[in-house]
Amino acid sequence: MNAAKPSDKNHNVYFVPGLHRGLRLLELLARSNETMTVSELAQRLELSRSSAFRLVYTLQYLGFLTTSDDRTFQLGARVLNLGFSFLAKQDILQVARRDLEELRDLCGISTHLAIRDGLDILFLDCIQTRTGFLSNVNVGARLPAYASPMGWVMLSELPNRELIALHKEIPFEPFTEGTPSGIAELMQLVAKSSADGYVLSHGVVEQGGASVTAPIFDRSGNIVAAIDISGPQSAFDQDKLDSFYIPAVRDAAGKISRRLGNAGN
């Protein structure tokens, strides 16, 4: 969970540590591809086993966790209800869906819509290709913004000083050879995405993958989201990257931006 800096002088009085630990536990399970035992949760959260057990018991009682026969835990249906309630309030979903579907049909590649949530990008929609390779990105999935072309596009909204401050204490863990190694390289990639108005990537998030990404602007000219087409490099006609795929993605992003009231894209 991306911790915000305390904004109130009474932070230590108002802050609820137990709630914080419970939310950290939920986010840990959300990021994990596997179920986890109480002991594993305690170790990852640096808590005693008894503290972790009380958190798990409470969250399971409330329906936020479920357990299996091997006494491992995963997110429960009540978490999904919260997530779906959040997604239902994102007007951009309704605005973008038609254009994402048309882009998918035009290119024959899965399309995605994401927003930036602090240090992460959060996927709001995935329109699966009708043929070929299906996307392995699910709605609600997160990626570090520094390690994703969609993140670079959305981080270009920030001034350099804010970009540096945001990543000051963040380790740049490599996903692939295309992951920036530090803030200086990230700033170069962000600046290039801003100058070009898109990002064409090869093997950045996954080895052998490719994507074309473009920003979505609101009526005030702010970048509020990003879309892409992404899949294995074999799904792309490499001779048509500049002449077809990039213009198609930018055109779809422009349509969505105009639906949001932006006159300049």
Secondary structure as UniProt FT lines:
FT   TURN            9..10
FT   HELIX           11..14
FT   HELIX           17..31
FT   HELIX           38..45
FT   HELIX           49..61
FT   TURN            62..63
FT   STRAND          65..67
FT   TURN            69..70
FT   STRAND          73..75
FT   HELIX           77..88
FT   HELIX           91..107
FT   STRAND          111..117
FT   TURN            118..119
FT   STRAND          120..127
FT   TURN            139..140
FT   STRAND          142..144
FT   HELIX           145..147
FT   HELIX           149..155
FT   TURN            156..157
FT   HELIX           160..166
FT   TURN            167..169
FT   TURN            177..178
FT   HELIX           183..196
FT   STRAND          199..202
FT   TURN            207..208
FT   STRAND          209..217
FT   TURN            219..220
FT   STRAND          223..232
FT   HELIX           233..235
FT   HELIX           238..240
FT   HELIX           241..245
FT   HELIX           246..259
FT   TURN            260..261
//
